[in-house]
Structure formats: C-alpha cells, structure tokens
Amino acid sequence: MAALGQCFCIRILESIDPITIILLLQVLGLIYVAFAFRRIARNQTELAQYLKNKLDKQK
C-alpha cells in the first residue's frame, strides 16, 4: 500500500513543471520569512514593554 502511495506521489511530481515546483518553494520561503519577521517584531515589542516597565519601577 505504501509503495502505491509513493508511486502516485512520484507521478504527480513528474507531471508538474519544474518551474512550478520552484515557484511553490519560493512562496513557501516568503511565507516563512513573513512569519519570522512577525515573530521578531513581537519580540521587540515585548522587550520594549519590559524595559519601559523596568525604567518606570526605578523612578
């Protein structure tokens, strides 16, 4: 059964143009980068809030 599934997947991949596969990989890469930037922005916002609270406590 697993061999049948692998054969089916290989046939699908062979029928897709290489350019289409490259474009799909690029889109997945862009989505990954977008989520990474979102995570970085959230971390910077949390750090800024933490430092602001720490400064407020010192005053």
N, C-alpha and C positions, 0 to 999 in steps of 0.2 A: 504494500500500500504506500509506504514512504517513497519507494522508487517511482511509483506512478506520479506522486506529487512533485518529486524532483524533475521528472521528465516534463511535466506540464509547465513548471516554472521555467525550465530551460527553453521550451518552445515559445513561451510568452516573451522572454528576454531576447530571443533570436529574432522575433518578429518586430521588435521595437528598434527604431533607428538609433544609432549611437549618439547622434546629436540630441535626441530626445532624452536619453539617459543622462547626458552631460547637463542639459538644462534642468532636469529634475534635481540632480545633485547640487547644482548652483542654487536653486530655490531653497532646498533644504539647508544649505550653508547660510544663506541670507536669513532664514528663519532662526537658525541657531545664533547667529551674530546679534540679531534683534533682541532675542531673549537675554543674551549675555549683557548687552548694553542696558537693558531694563533692570537686570539684577545689580549691575554696577551703580546705576543711578539710585536705586532703592537703598543700597548700602551706604552711599554717600549721604543721602538724606537722613538716614538713621544716625550716622556718625555725626553729622552737623547738629542734629537734635540733642544727641548725647552730650556733645561738647558745650552747647548752649546751656543745657541744664546744669552741667558741672560748673560753668562760669557763674550762673545765677546763684548757685549754692555758696560760692566763695565770697560773694558780695555781702 
